[in-house]
Amino acid sequence: MALNEEVAKLRAERMQEGRNPVPNSFQGVTKGRIKQVLESLHLGDNVELVDGVFALLDDETPSWFSKAPVAAQFCDGASTAHLGCHIGILQRGNGKLDREGRDYWIKPLRELGGIEPITLFEGEFIHGHPIAKSPNSAYRLTEEFKAILQAGASEWPQKLTRWASQDAARARREFQAQAAEAARLSVDNSHSDLIKASISLYAAKFLRGYEVIYVDDGDGDRITAEDREKLQAAGVEFQLGDAMPDVLLWNPATNRLWVIEAVTSDGEVDLHKVDQLMRLARRCGKVGIGFTTTYQTWKTAAARQGTFQNIAVNTHIWIQADPAKQLLVQSFTWIDPL
């Protein structure tokens, strides 16, 4: 059963039992208190963020990760999909929020250090998102921010002022950066390495004249300030619902785009991705768009394609271990010469 169906079923079961789908408070914190605190940070009008923080306080719902630590609760770590279902379905009784909306209901408080990134790795939550685009990437409230929410009415403003001070914010960012780097070094980072090789080796040799205008190499800001400037110069604007490639390149001379998808576990250039990104190219007035799926080894490519056979026709394949050539995927209709 899909996650959204499971959450809808959970909501229905709670209502049939005469319970509210969610209580008025989690860990002693109401949405009213959350809104008060966020208003002091000029974020109180962000309804999605209020509901997202409320979800991350949920200590009554068991974790939705199938391999979560024993007795883990939702508040111990929730993915973007989990949060989208908690907010949209469990709390509101509507549909799951689009994951691209995380810029509205995760990013603002993450930038301030109130929400921290974590990853479920070998049955434990570790700090940061060391594995790009991992389904085990998650978020939780920091203990410091949670303490502000739980403080008494006369105490939380002073706690918030201290927490939001420049020195404290700098110290949090430094600590989180150190923790994330330590986590990155402790796990396989092959996807990031393949993206770098796809740019420095493949694109440099086979896509001369193209400039890198966007790289999705991690789970921090989906579009960095530097990327935004390059995209604007190229006349490209992502919209909610657009497919986000690992690497997007632009050739100023021909006004063509090129997409690279670096695959270590999944994410090949399939027909669905081609359709989505061709729509992006047309909307942005581009002459055309090309596609390449890259793998680290022939073994990885064979294992993936032996099972899924999902590479779109008229796109390319490049193997990092055999970097001097690329392959064009073509199809044909057999015609009997007789």
Buried (B, 14 or more C-beta within 10 A) or exposed (E): EEBBEEBBEBBEEBEEEEEEBBEEBBEEBBBEBBBBBBEBBEBBEBBBBBBBBBBBBBEEBEBBBEEBBEEBBBBBBBBBBBBBBBBBBBBBEEEBBEEBBBBBBBBBBBEBBBBBBBBBBEEEBBBBBBBBBBEBBBBBBBEBBBBBBBBEEEEBEEBBEEBBEEEBBEEBEEEBEEBBEEBBEBBEBBBBBBBBBBBEBBBEEBBEEBBBBBBBBBBBBBBBEEBBEBBEEBEBEBEEEBBBBBBBBBBEEEBBBBBBBBBBEEBBBBEEBBEBBBBBBEEBEBEEBBBBBBBBEEEBBEEBBEEEEBBBEEBBBBBBEEBEEBBEBEEEEEEEEE
